[in-house]
Amino acid sequence: MNQVIEDILKLRDYHWRINNIAVETDLDPELPNVMADYFQMQQVILNIVLNAEQSMTKSARERHVNKSPAGWWERSGHFFF
């Protein structure tokens, strides 16, 4: 899963830089392997990231994204996933 998330981050990096969106990573290196289709998981993660981007670009608040194994959420202008 970490590799899928890292690949999505690389894909969206330019968009985040030009829209002043900061991204921090906090992935668990000890996550167990899962049996899943890489491209389907990539699409799921990309959809979640795009939803977060849309919410942030509509908000005048500070835009900050944090990704961690705990999940995805927004708190006081920050989006966590």
N, C-alpha and C positions, 0 to 999 in steps of 0.2 A: 504493500500500500504506500509506503514511503516513496518508492520510486515513481509511482503514478502521480503522487502529489507534487514531487519535485519537478517532474516533466511538465505538469500543468503550470507551475510557477514560472518556469522558463518560457513557456508559451505566452503567458500574460504579462511578463515583466515590462515590456515596452509600454503597454497600455497603462500600467500602474505608474510608471515613471512620469509619463506626460500628464497624468491626472492627479499627481501628487498623493498617491496612495502608498503608504509604507507597509511592508510585509515583513513579519518576523516568523521564524520557524522554530518549532519546539517539538520535533518528532521523536518518538520513542524508538531507538535503534534495536530494541529487543522484541519488537512486535513479531508474533509468529507469522509464518507464511500462510496465505489463504489460497484456496483453489477458486480462481475467478478469471474471467476473460479480461485481459489487460485493457482492451479497447472499450469494453462496456464500463469498466470501472473508471477509466479515464473520462468517459462521457458523463458519468454520474458526478464525479468531482468537478469537472468543468461546469456543469449546470449549476452546482452549488456556488462555485466561485463567481460565475456570471450573475447569479441572483444577488450575491453580496455586493458586487460591483455596482449593479443598478441601484441598489438601495443607498450606497455611499455617494454616488454621483448626484443623487436627488437631494442629499442632505447637505446643509451648510456647516455641519459640525466637522471636527477633525476626523480625518479618514485614516484608520489604522487597522490593519489585518494581522491577526495572530493565528497561526495554525498549530494545533497540538492534538495529541491522541484523545483528549477529553471530549472533543466534539466541536460543534460550530455554534456560536451565539454572538449576540451583540450586547455590549454593556457600555453605557455612557459614551456613545459615539465610536466605539471600537467594535470591530467584528472579529470574532474568534472562531476558528475552525480547526 
